[in-house]
Each structure stands twice: as structure tokens, then as C-alpha cells.
Amino acid sequence: MFKLRATALALVMLCVTGVSSVANAGASANVGLVSDYYFRGANLGDAGVYAGADYDVNGFFAGTWVIDDGDGANDGLETDFYFGYGMELESYSWSVGYNRYEYTYTSDYEDEVQFLFSAGIFSFEGDFGELHDEESDPTVDTDYTHIALGLSGDVFGVTVGSTDVDDDPAGSYDYIEFSAGGEINGFDVSVAIGDASYDDGDPGPYMYLDVSKAFDF
């Protein structure tokens, strides 16, 4: 699932979904690495290398992103596909899109509809999707909802979010994440510190480093 490499949720939403490039149609790519793979406050893997590509024109965007998210039984690749439409104005931006998450180590996958909105230093993210258990029971899909609010500045940011998985207390949780980042020698560098609280326990605080490089074509 998409990397968190920006300084706060508002920047994350713009970089990940391609909304930031709506005003200038074209293609771009990115490569990077993370010390631990966290997404929406959940640990999805150990240190990994990732790469992505995006294209946008007249508000429409599409892209893909791949990470080697090796973590025990989940050792393999995650591949994300996404597309949608968005607009960036002087005081706010918004987008509506579709995301799909696939893995080389399982036939299970997730897909979701995503709504993003930011105004000034404030941002909102809403994700409404389904978990498709193709290996255990292909006839059963599990709905989930993720909501997050963000506050960001030029360097520092904070995100508060909640994920609710239907009929699965172990998969439902709340989290808070603080981040700081900037550009160093042409690379985007960010550090995030967070904590997640699950319905059946608290895995404790976490921290990760993200270093990436973007290229325009």
C-alpha cells in the first residue's frame, strides 16, 4: 500500500495520488527506500526498496507503485494500481480515486475508493474498501473504512487516523503519527514517529526513515 514519504498527510495525499501534478500534465517516476514499511499507522513489512510511476493530464491521473515488503511469511512484492480525477486550486485541492493492492505471496487483494481534500494546512482522507480473501474463502469480502485528519507545515506535520474492519476487532485500530521532512542534496528525506492502538492490544510506538528521489519526464 502506498508509501508515506511526505512531511504530513496533506503532502502524502498529493504525492501519492498524483493530485499535485494535475496542474502540469506529464509523466513522473520515483524511487526510494524505507527503514520499516508503515502504511496508515500499520506495520506491513521490514526495510524495503520501492519504485513508482505516475501520469496525469487535465485532472485525470493514473499510476503504479511497487515495494519489496519482506516480513516473514509476507516476503515478496506488493504492487499498487490507482487512477482518478482531482483538482488543485490556490487555497485547496481534492481528488476522487480508485486504489488496488496486490501481492506476489498471496492471491488476496484489496480495492478501495478514496476521497482526499486539503485546505491550507488542514487535510482529510477517507478510504472505503474491501478485503478479498481469495485463498481461504473467495465468496466472502470484508469491508473496511479508513479516516484520517492531518495538520501540516513546511517541515512538521501530524496525522490522526482510524481504521475499522467489519467483524474483525484485531484488524481495527486508531493511530497518531508525527513527521518531519525536507530536501537534502536532491533527495526527499522524512522521519515519522507514531503509535497505534488496536482493539485487542497496543503494539507500541514506532519510527521509520524514508528517503526518495522523484523524476519528471
DOTORGU-639993 format. One record per residue: x, y, z of N, C-alpha, C in turn; residue in three letters. Coordinates in steps of 0.02 Angstrom, whole numbers, padded with zeros to 5 digits, always signed. Layout:
XYZXYZXYZALA ...
//
This chain:
+00042-00059+00000+00000+00000+00000+00044+00062+00000MET +00017+00116-00025+00059+00173-00042+00106+00194+00014PHE +00165+00216-00006+00214+00238+00042+00195+00304+00075LYS +00222+00315+00134+00213+00379+00169+00281+00413+00169LEU +00292+00457+00122+00357+00489+00116+00354+00564+00123ARG +00295+00594+00130+00291+00666+00136+00294+00687+00208ALA +00295+00752+00220+00303+00777+00287+00240+00774+00328THR +00183+00767+00297+00119+00762+00332+00067+00735+00285ALA +00007+00721+00312-00044+00689+00271-00062+00728+00210LEU -00066+00794+00215-00084+00833+00156-00034+00823+00100ALA +00031+00823+00117+00082+00812+00067+00082+00740+00044LEU +00069+00694+00090+00065+00623+00071+00011+00614+00019VAL -00047+00642+00030-00103+00633-00016-00086+00662-00085MET -00052+00718-00087-00036+00748-00151+00016+00708-00189LEU +00067+00684-00154+00120+00647-00188+00097+00578-00209CYS +00060+00544-00166+00042+00475-00179-00009+00469-00235VAL -00059+00513-00236-00112+00504-00283-00101+00542-00348THR -00052+00586-00350-00039+00622-00411-00077+00688-00417GLY -00113+00708-00365-00151+00770-00369-00105+00830-00379VAL -00046+00827-00349+00000+00884-00354+00021+00897-00425SER +00018+00846-00468+00040+00856-00537-00017+00870-00585SER -00078+00879-00558-00135+00890-00602-00126+00953-00644VAL -00098+01005-00613-00092+01069-00649-00044+01065-00707ALA +00006+01020-00705+00055+01013-00758+00054+00941-00783ASN +00020+00931-00839+00014+00863-00866+00082+00836-00885ALA +00091+00771-00871+00155+00740-00887+00165+00676-00849GLY +00224+00647-00858+00241+00584-00826+00296+00596-00774ALA +00297+00555-00722+00348+00560-00671+00361+00491-00642SER +00417+00484-00608+00435+00421-00577+00468+00436-00510ALA +00471+00386-00467+00505+00394-00403+00535+00328-00381ASN +00590+00333-00344+00623+00276-00314+00641+00295-00243VAL +00647+00245-00199+00664+00261-00130+00671+00199-00088GLY +00681+00211-00023+00686+00157+00025+00660+00180+00092LEU +00635+00132+00131+00610+00145+00198+00645+00098+00247VAL +00657+00123+00308+00688+00081+00359+00639+00030+00386SER +00575+00045+00385+00519+00000+00401+00460+00022+00359ASP +00419-00026+00339+00363-00009+00295+00299-00002+00337TYR +00278+00061+00346+00216+00077+00381+00168+00111+00334TYR +00104+00094+00340+00052+00124+00298-00010+00134+00341PHE -00031+00197+00346-00089+00214+00388-00082+00188+00459ARG -00022+00195+00486-00009+00176+00555+00002+00103+00567GLY -00001+00060+00516+00007-00012+00524+00073-00035+00492ALA +00107-00081+00526+00170-00107+00500+00156-00163+00450ASN +00177-00152+00387+00165-00200+00333+00228-00235+00310LEU +00285-00218+00339+00347-00251+00318+00408-00220+00349GLY +00465-00251+00336+00529-00226+00361+00557-00173+00312ASP +00621-00160+00318+00653-00112+00272+00643-00136+00200ALA +00629-00089+00155+00616-00108+00086+00632-00053+00036GLY +00642-00074-00026+00655-00028-00081+00591-00024-00123VAL +00574+00036-00148+00513+00044-00186+00525+00087-00248TYR +00477+00084-00294+00480+00125-00355+00409+00135-00380ALA +00397+00191-00413+00330+00206-00438+00332+00249-00501GLY +00276+00251-00536+00270+00292-00596+00200+00322-00599ALA +00194+00384-00622+00130+00419-00624+00123+00457-00691ASP +00061+00463-00712+00046+00505-00770-00019+00542-00756TYR -00021+00606-00774-00082+00645-00764-00092+00694-00821ASP -00154+00707-00837-00171+00754-00890-00242+00780-00879VAL -00249+00846-00879-00314+00878-00873-00353+00855-00812ASN -00319+00843-00757-00351+00823-00695-00356+00748-00684GLY -00348+00709-00736-00351+00636-00730-00281+00610-00715PHE -00276+00560-00671-00211+00533-00653-00216+00457-00648PHE -00159+00424-00659-00153+00352-00653-00081+00336-00635ALA -00071+00281-00600-00004+00263-00582+00001+00194-00551GLY +00063+00175-00537+00077+00111-00504+00136+00120-00457THR +00139+00078-00407+00192+00082-00357+00207+00012-00331TRP +00272-00004-00324+00293-00072-00304+00344-00066-00247VAL +00337-00111-00198+00385-00114-00143+00401-00186-00126ILE +00463-00199-00110+00483-00264-00083+00472-00261-00008ASP +00414-00287+00015+00395-00278+00085+00407-00343+00124ASP +00466-00371+00118+00482-00434+00152+00471-00430+00227GLY +00432-00477+00254+00419-00479+00326+00394-00549+00344ASP +00440-00595+00354+00420-00663+00373+00381-00697+00318GLY +00319-00717+00334+00277-00752+00285+00256-00707+00227ALA +00261-00642+00237+00242-00594+00185+00301-00572+00142ASN +00350-00616+00134+00410-00598+00097+00394-00598+00022ASP +00395-00540-00009+00380-00535-00080+00366-00463-00099GLY +00332-00454-00155+00318-00388-00182+00245-00369-00172LEU +00234-00306-00157+00168-00276-00159+00165-00229-00218GLU +00112-00234-00257+00103-00191-00315+00037-00155-00309THR +00039-00089-00315-00021-00048-00310-00037-00017-00378ASP -00102-00013-00394-00125+00021-00454-00178+00072-00433PHE -00179+00130-00465-00227+00181-00445-00241+00228-00503TYR -00301+00257-00502-00320+00307-00551-00375+00350-00522PHE -00387+00408-00551-00440+00451-00526-00439+00519-00559GLY -00473+00565-00527-00477+00634-00552-00471+00681-00493TYR -00434+00737-00502-00426+00785-00449-00414+00855-00475GLY -00415+00902-00430-00405+00972-00448-00367+01007-00392MET -00320+01049-00410-00281+01088-00362-00291+01162-00377GLU -00319+01199-00329-00329+01270-00336-00283+01306-00287LEU -00288+01372-00284-00242+01409-00242-00250+01393-00168GLU -00311+01385-00144-00322+01376-00072-00339+01305-00052SER -00356+01262-00099-00373+01193-00081-00363+01146-00140TYR -00363+01081-00125-00359+01029-00177-00403+00971-00156SER -00424+00932-00206-00465+00874-00192-00456+00822-00247TRP -00471+00759-00232-00469+00707-00282-00514+00649-00261SER -00537+00613-00311-00575+00551-00302-00541+00497-00343VAL -00526+00440-00313-00490+00390-00349-00505+00319-00328GLY -00477+00273-00365-00483+00201-00352-00413+00173-00341TYR -00404+00132-00288-00341+00100-00272-00349+00025-00269ASN -00300-00012-00293-00300-00085-00288-00231-00107-00265ARG -00230-00153-00216-00168-00177-00186-00162-00253-00198TYR -00108-00274-00232-00097-00345-00247-00028-00366-00220GLU -00019-00433-00212+00042-00460-00181+00065-00523-00217TYR +00131-00533-00220+00157-00593-00252+00153-00654-00207THR +00146-00644-00141+00147-00700-00094+00078-00724-00074TYR +00025-00695-00103-00043-00717-00090-00088-00695-00146THR -00143-00731-00156-00192-00710-00206-00243-00661-00177SER -00241-00649-00112-00284-00599-00081-00267-00530-00107ASP -00316-00485-00108-00304-00417-00129-00356-00371-00098TYR -00343-00306-00101-00390-00255-00077-00402-00204-00132GLU -00463-00178-00135-00476-00121-00177-00521-00072-00139ASP -00515-00008-00157-00550+00043-00118-00563+00105-00161GLU -00612+00143-00139-00625+00210-00165-00597+00260-00115VAL -00561+00310-00140-00527+00357-00096-00548+00429-00110GLN -00562+00466-00057-00579+00537-00061-00526+00576-00023PHE -00497+00626-00055-00445+00668-00024-00464+00741-00031LEU -00451+00779+00022-00465+00851+00021-00415+00886+00066PHE -00388+00942+00044-00344+00982+00086-00359+01056+00075SER -00355+01094+00128-00365+01166+00126-00315+01198+00173ALA -00267+01233+00145-00215+01263+00186-00174+01209+00220GLY -00169+01214+00287-00130+01165+00325-00171+01105+00347ILE -00236+01104+00330-00280+01050+00352-00294+01002+00295PHE -00304+00938+00312-00318+00888+00261-00364+00833+00288SER -00399+00801+00242-00444+00746+00259-00435+00689+00208PHE -00436+00628+00232-00433+00569+00190-00487+00520+00210GLU -00524+00494+00162-00574+00443+00175-00566+00386+00126GLY -00558+00325+00151-00548+00266+00109-00601+00214+00126ASP -00634+00187+00076-00689+00139+00086-00676+00080+00039PHE -00658+00022+00068-00637-00033+00026-00660-00101+00050GLY -00634-00151+00014-00650-00221+00030-00586-00262+00030GLU -00582-00308+00078-00529-00358+00081-00555-00421+00047LEU -00521-00445-00005-00543-00503-00042-00499-00563-00023HIS -00528-00610+00015-00492-00669+00039-00498-00724-00013ASP -00455-00721-00064-00459-00768-00119-00433-00837-00100GLU -00389-00841-00050-00360-00906-00032-00405-00946+00015GLU -00431-00914+00067-00471-00950+00117-00544-00958+00097SER -00575-00903+00076-00646-00905+00057-00661-00850+00006ASP -00656-00865-00059-00666-00814-00111-00737-00785-00112PRO -00784-00818-00078-00854-00794-00080-00867-00740-00028THR -00819-00728+00017-00828-00680+00071-00781-00620+00062VAL -00809-00561+00060-00771-00499+00058-00783-00460+00123ASP -00730-00430+00150-00735-00394+00213-00728-00319+00200THR -00777-00280+00220-00774-00208+00211-00730-00176+00264ASP -00697-00121+00244-00659-00082+00292-00664-00008+00275TYR -00652+00033+00326-00654+00106+00319-00593+00136+00353THR -00560+00183+00320-00505+00219+00350-00518+00293+00343HIS -00514+00329+00400-00524+00401+00402-00463+00433+00435ILE -00439+00488+00407-00381+00522+00437-00387+00597+00429ALA -00364+00633+00479-00360+00706+00479-00287+00726+00487LEU -00265+00777+00450-00196+00797+00454-00188+00872+00463GLY -00132+00890+00492-00112+00960+00501-00038+00964+00482LEU -00022+01007+00433+00047+01007+00407+00074+01077+00399SER +00140+01082+00407+00176+01143+00394+00229+01131+00342GLY +00278+01176+00336+00331+01167+00287+00376+01108+00304ASP +00385+01094+00368+00431+01041+00390+00395+00988+00432VAL +00353+01010+00479+00323+00964+00526+00249+00952+00510PHE +00225+00893+00531+00155+00877+00522+00132+00825+00571GLY +00067+00818+00577+00037+00767+00621-00024+00739+00587VAL -00035+00674+00594-00093+00639+00566-00126+00598+00620THR -00192+00602+00624-00232+00561+00669-00280+00521+00627VAL -00280+00455+00634-00322+00414+00591-00353+00355+00627GLY -00401+00324+00594-00435+00265+00621-00454+00218+00565SER -00441+00154+00574-00460+00102+00526-00508+00054+00560THR -00565+00043+00528-00615-00003+00555-00628-00059+00504ASP -00617-00121+00526-00628-00179+00484-00689-00216+00510VAL -00739-00226+00468-00802-00258+00489-00789-00327+00518ASP -00819-00339+00576-00816-00405+00609-00745-00429+00622ASP -00698-00383+00631-00629-00402+00644-00597-00353+00693ASP -00609-00363+00758-00579-00318+00808-00503-00316+00804PRO -00472-00372+00786-00399-00375+00783-00371-00330+00728ALA -00411-00317+00677-00387-00276+00622-00408-00203+00626GLY -00445-00184+00678-00468-00115+00686-00423-00079+00736SER -00406-00016+00721-00359+00020+00764-00363+00095+00752TYR -00335+00133+00799-00325+00205+00793-00251+00220+00795ASP -00230+00276+00766-00159+00292+00767-00148+00367+00764TYR -00089+00387+00785-00066+00456+00779+00006+00454+00755ILE +00023+00499+00709+00091+00498+00681+00116+00570+00672GLU +00176+00582+00697+00210+00646+00688+00266+00637+00637PHE +00276+00687+00594+00326+00681+00542+00364+00746+00533SER +00424+00739+00506+00466+00796+00488+00506+00778+00427ALA +00513+00825+00381+00550+00807+00320+00569+00868+00280GLY +00609+00855+00229+00633+00908+00185+00677+00879+00131GLY +00709+00922+00093+00753+00900+00039+00826+00908+00059GLU +00864+00854+00048+00935+00854+00065+00973+00828+00004ILE +01015+00871-00025+01055+00853-00084+01013+00821-00140ASN +00954+00849-00151+00912+00825-00205+00867+00765-00187GLY +00871+00740-00126+00830+00685-00103+00777+00709-00054PHE +00718+00680-00057+00666+00694-00008+00677+00647+00051ASP +00686+00677+00110+00701+00638+00170+00649+00655+00223VAL +00620+00604+00254+00572+00616+00307+00580+00563+00362SER +00563+00583+00422+00563+00539+00480+00494+00543+00512VAL +00466+00486+00529+00399+00484+00560+00402+00444+00625ALA +00366+00469+00675+00360+00436+00740+00285+00430+00754ILE +00262+00370+00770+00191+00360+00781+00176+00308+00833GLY +00111+00300+00846+00088+00250+00893+00019+00228+00871ASP +00007+00162+00873-00058+00134+00854-00088+00096+00912ALA -00154+00100+00919-00190+00066+00973-00244+00022+00942SER -00236-00043+00948-00284-00091+00920-00337-00109+00972TYR -00394-00133+00948-00448-00151+00993-00428-00208+01040ASP -00381-00251+01018-00360-00307+01060-00289-00299+01087ASP -00262-00238+01085-00196-00227+01113-00160-00168+01081GLY -00102-00152+01107-00062-00096+01083+00007-00121+01065ASP +00026-00120+01000+00093-00145+00981+00149-00098+01001PRO +00133-00039+01025+00184+00007+01047+00204+00058+00994GLY +00246+00106+01011+00265+00160+00964+00311+00134+00909PRO +00317+00172+00856+00359+00153+00800+00393+00215+00771TYR +00445+00203+00731+00480+00257+00697+00510+00229+00633MET +00510+00270+00580+00542+00248+00518+00569+00307+00479TYR +00618+00292+00437+00651+00341+00394+00633+00326+00322LEU +00620+00377+00283+00603+00369+00212+00646+00417+00171ASP +00681+00389+00122+00724+00428+00078+00703+00413+00006VAL +00688+00464-00034+00664+00452-00102+00690+00506-00150SER +00682+00490-00214+00701+00536-00267+00649+00533-00322LYS +00624+00591-00344+00573+00595-00396+00603+00621-00461ALA +00576+00598-00517+00600+00618-00583+00541+00637-00627PHE +00546+00692-00662+00495+00713-00710+00519+00699-00781ASP +00471+00681-00824+00488+00666-00893+00455+00717-00940PHE 
//
